[in-house]
């Protein structure tokens, strides 16, 4: 077992009506997740598939015990910077094997496009 940090993305305060601008921000959001995964900083990321009372939109599990470090990483997200998403940060304790997930992600993702 080891310490991690979970970041819960919530709906932000920005209202962006320009569909192209919003699409570019979401593209940047996805590219940033890929960059952080390649750097071993984010282990798991993904959206929630239904609405919830807390207005959570998605989550990251970061490979750090430091809330400050996790916050610095989440702030690199263009959608967070633009206010599409806000976030909440929580320390979490989970399996030390969780980072091994990244090593197998690409081979599994290719099987299930």
C-alpha positions as CSV (number, residue, x, y, z in Angstrom):
1,X,0.0,0.0,0.0
2,X,1.1,3.6,-0.6
3,X,-0.1,7.1,-0.6
4,X,-1.6,8.8,-3.7
5,X,-3.7,12.0,-4.3
6,X,-7.1,11.9,-5.9
7,X,-8.4,15.0,-7.7
8,X,-12.1,15.2,-8.3
9,X,-13.0,17.5,-11.2
10,X,-16.2,19.5,-10.8
11,X,-18.1,21.7,-13.1
12,X,-16.4,25.0,-13.3
13,X,-17.8,28.5,-13.4
14,X,-16.8,29.4,-17.0
15,X,-19.6,29.4,-19.5
16,X,-17.9,29.0,-22.9
17,X,-20.5,29.2,-25.7
18,X,-17.9,29.2,-28.6
19,X,-18.0,25.5,-29.6
20,X,-14.7,25.5,-31.3
21,X,-12.9,27.1,-28.3
22,X,-14.5,24.6,-26.0
23,X,-13.6,21.7,-28.3
24,X,-9.9,23.0,-28.4
25,X,-9.9,23.2,-24.6
26,X,-11.2,19.7,-24.2
27,X,-8.6,18.5,-26.8
28,X,-5.9,20.1,-24.7
29,X,-7.4,18.5,-21.6
30,X,-7.1,15.0,-23.2
31,X,-3.6,15.8,-24.4
32,X,-2.5,17.0,-21.0
33,X,-3.8,13.7,-19.4
34,X,-1.7,11.8,-21.9
35,X,1.4,13.9,-21.1
36,X,0.9,13.4,-17.4
37,X,0.4,9.7,-17.8
38,X,3.6,9.4,-19.9
39,X,5.5,11.2,-17.2
40,X,4.1,8.7,-14.6
41,X,2.2,11.5,-12.7
42,X,-1.3,10.5,-13.4
43,X,-2.1,6.8,-13.0
44,X,-5.9,6.8,-13.6
45,X,-8.1,9.4,-15.2
46,X,-11.6,9.4,-16.5
47,X,-15.1,11.0,-16.5
48,X,-18.1,9.9,-14.6
49,X,-20.8,8.4,-16.7
50,X,-23.8,9.9,-15.0
51,X,-24.6,13.1,-13.1
52,X,-24.3,13.1,-9.3
53,X,-25.2,15.3,-6.4
54,X,-21.7,16.6,-5.9
55,X,-21.4,17.7,-9.5
56,X,-18.3,15.6,-10.0
57,X,-17.3,15.3,-13.6
58,X,-14.2,13.2,-13.5
59,X,-11.2,12.2,-11.5
60,X,-7.5,11.7,-11.5
61,X,-5.4,9.5,-9.3
62,X,-2.0,11.1,-9.1
63,X,1.2,9.3,-8.1
64,X,2.1,11.6,-5.3
65,X,1.2,12.0,-1.6
66,X,1.6,15.8,-1.9
67,X,-1.6,17.7,-2.3
68,X,0.6,20.7,-3.5
69,X,2.3,18.7,-6.2
70,X,-1.1,17.2,-7.4
71,X,-2.5,20.7,-7.5
72,X,0.4,22.0,-9.6
73,X,-0.2,19.1,-12.0
74,X,-3.9,19.6,-12.3
75,X,-3.3,23.3,-13.0
76,X,-1.5,22.4,-16.2
77,X,-4.9,21.3,-17.6
78,X,-6.2,23.9,-20.1
79,X,-9.8,23.1,-19.2
80,X,-9.0,23.8,-15.5
81,X,-7.1,26.9,-16.4
82,X,-10.1,28.2,-18.5
83,X,-12.6,27.4,-15.7
84,X,-14.5,24.6,-17.4
85,X,-13.5,22.5,-14.5
86,X,-12.8,23.2,-10.8
87,X,-11.3,20.6,-8.5
88,X,-11.2,19.1,-5.0
89,X,-8.1,17.3,-3.7
90,X,-8.0,14.3,-1.4
91,X,-5.2,12.2,0.0
92,X,-5.8,8.5,-0.7
93,X,-4.2,5.2,0.3
94,X,-4.2,2.4,-2.2
95,X,-2.4,-0.5,-3.8
96,X,1.3,0.0,-4.5
97,X,0.8,-1.9,-7.7
98,X,-1.5,0.7,-9.2
99,X,1.3,2.4,-11.2
100,X,1.7,-0.9,-13.1
101,X,-1.6,-0.2,-14.8
102,X,0.1,2.4,-17.1
103,X,2.5,-0.2,-18.5
104,X,-0.5,-2.2,-19.9
105,X,-2.8,0.6,-20.9
106,X,-1.7,1.0,-24.5
107,X,-1.8,-2.8,-25.3
108,X,-5.3,-3.1,-23.9
109,X,-6.6,0.2,-25.4
110,X,-5.5,-1.0,-28.9
111,X,-7.6,-4.2,-28.4
112,X,-10.7,-2.2,-27.5
113,X,-10.8,1.0,-29.6
